[in-house]
Amino acid sequence: MRLKERLREKKRVQNTKTFYISRKKVSKWKMNAARALGNLGARDNVPTLINAMTDSPHDIVRGMSAWALGRLGGSRAITALEAQKNKENGIVKVEIAQALTSLL
């Protein structure tokens, strides 16, 4: 392979690595996705956020999902937040409390 071709291939591989999401950072991506769903304002995202709040092993994802549910509101969001509030602690519990305060 000529030098020009090798450099082009090396650049292509480097550009591919830019979009790789490491396992260590996947929780931050999921947290940001929850934030985006809350900011979109579409209540059809409530079931997805409820699942993230109740099933994620990462507190930053559960907390941001609670925040997003507080932004979106609705009876399903309130019911889920109420059901989860005594199961959490730390930042997630704080986010749930703030979300419920804003909704009630």
N, C-alpha and C positions, 0 to 999 in steps of 0.2 A: 504494500500500500504506500502510495506516495505521501510525502509530508503534508501536503495540502489536504488530502483526503483524511489522514489521521487527525489533523487539527479540527476539521469539520465534524468528524465523528465524536471527538472528545467534547466539543461544544454542544452537540446534540445530546449526549449523555448527561452533561452538566445541567442543561436546561430541563431535562426530564426529572432530575433529582429535586428541582425547585418545588415541584408539586407533590412531593412525597410527604405524607403525614405520619410522623413517628408514633409509635404506640404510647410513648411518654407524653405526647402533647394532644392526644385525641380528646381528652376531657376538655381542653381549652377550646377546641373546635366545636365540640358539642355545646359548651356553654355559650359560645358566640352564636351558634345556630338558634339556641333558645332565646337569646336576646333579640335576634333578628325577627323571629316569629312574634315575639311580644310587640316589637315596634311596627310590624306590618299591620296589626290591628284587626286581623281576620279571625273571627271566632271559630272558623272551621279547623284552626290549628290547636284548639283546646285539647282534644283527645291525645294528640302527639305530646303535648307538654305535660299532660297528666301522667302519661306513661314514663316520660323522662323523670318527672318528679318522684314517682313511686318506685321506679325500677333501676335507676342509675346508681352505680356504686360510688360515684364521685359527688362529693358535697357541693362543689361549685356548679355542677350541672343541675342538681336538685334545687339549689338555691336560686339559680337564674331562671329555672323553669317556674318556680313559685312566683318570682318577680313578674315573669311574663304572663302568668295566669292572672295576677293582680291587674295587669294592664288591660287584658282582654275582657275579664269579667264574665258574667253570666252564671246561671244556676249550677251548671256542671263544674265550672271552675271553683265556685264557692264551696260546693259539696266536697270536692277533692281536697281543697286546702284545709277545710275543717277536719276531714278524716285523717289527714297526714300530720296535723300540727302537734299531736301528742306523741308521735312516733319519731320525731326529729329532735335535734339539739344544735347548739352552736348557730352558725350563720344561716343554716337552712331554717331553723325555727324562727329566727329574726325575720327573714324574708317572708315566711308564711304569715307571721303576725302583721307585718307591714302591708302585705297584700290584702289580708282580710280587713284591716283598718280602712284601707282605701276603698274597699268594695261595700262595706256595711255602713 
